[in-house]
């Protein structure tokens, strides 16, 4: 079975990332794995919160990939905002960051991140991370409606 055949459906992803290189790397990895997706990108934490609290007619994403080191609102502050909002707290948030600091890991989980993943620098390793996200979050787990 190929990775593309393994995908069980379509997913809307919000990527909160201010580094254009990491945005492109994420796009390439998702395409390489064959995930059927729509990817929206916001470049700062405040824009992420505003996007997620958008209009009632917009169902929002199925999954958030969140960097920590963001302008205007740090990723941990974004987590606080989302997980304290009854309408947004069920939304799965994967912290996808280059930080290896134990304090960042603790702070993310203290604010109810669903997962903490360190961004690999190597393209092939990044594709493998996307493959693992697909296998677990899109094929194994049942996401909230």
N, C-alpha and C positions, 0 to 999 in steps of 0.2 A: 504494500500500500504506500503510495506517495504521500508526502505531506499535504499536497493539495487535496487528495482524496480523503485525508484524515479530518479535514475541517468539516464541522457539522453545520455551519450556517454562516450568516453574515453578522458582522459586529461593527458597531460605531465606537470609535476610540477617540478620546480627547488626549492629545499629547501636550503637556505643559513643559515647554523647553525653549530656552532663549538662545541656544547655540545652533546656528544654521547647519553646521557640520553634523551635529548629533541628530537634528531633525532629518537630514538626508539619510544618515545611516539607519535610522529607525524605519524610514520609508523603504529603503532597499531591503532591509531584513524582513519586514512584513511581506514584501513582494516575493522575496526568495523563498519564504516558507509557504507561500500560497494562501495566506489568510485573506478570505473575502471580507473586505473592510472598507469603511469610510474613515479617513483620518482627518480630524480637525486639529489645527495647531494654534495654541496661544502662547505668547512669548513672555508673559509675566504672571505672577501669582494673582494680582488683582483682577486681571482680565479673565483668569480661570474661574474665579469665584463668580464674577459677573456673568460669564457664559453659562455656568452651571445653574445659576439662579435665574436664568433667562425666562422667556415667555412660557405660559402654560401650553401653548400649541406646539412647542418644541419638546419632544420627549427626552432630549439629552442623550449623552453617550451611554454605552453599556459598560465601559471600562475607562479608567483614567490612568495614564502613565505620567507620573509627576516627578520632575527634577526638584532638587531641594534648593540649590543656589540660584534663586530667581530675583529679578528686579521687582520693586514695588511691594511685594509680599513674599516672604520666604516660604518654601514648600511646607515647612512644619506649621506655619500660620494658615496656609491653605487647608491643610489637614484639619486643623482646629475648627476652621469655619465650616468645612463640609461635614465633619463628623458630629458637630453640635447642632446641625440643622436636621430636624426630623424628616424633611423631604429628601435630603441628600445622603443621610448617613449610611444607607444600604448600598450606595454606589461603590463598587470595588475600586480601590486605589492602590496601584502598585508604584511604590517609590522606585524610580529608575534613575540612579545618580552615580556620579563618579566618586562620591565620598565613601571612604572606608572607615571613617571615624566611628568608634563605638558610641559616642555621644549622639551622633546623628541617627544611628540605628535605634537606640533607646528612645530618643525623642520622637521618631516616626511611629514606633509601635505604641508609645505612650499616648499618641494622638490617634490611635486605631488604624494605622496603615494596614492594608490586607497582606502586603508583602514588601520586602525591601530587597532590591536587586542592584548589585553594583554593575555599572556599565563597563563592559570590556572595551579595551582600546582596539583590539584586533577585529577586523570585519567578520571573519569566519566565526569568532567567538560570539560576536554580537548576533549573528544569524542563529547560532545555537541557543542563545538566550531567548530570542523571538520564538524559536521552535518549542522551547520548554514552556513559555507563556501560553502558546497555542495549545499545547498538549494538556496543560492543567486547566487554564482559565476558560478555554473555548471548547474543549472536548470532554473534560472530566467533570468540572464543576457546573452546577446549574446556577446561572446568574439570576438576580432578581428581575422581575418584569418592570 
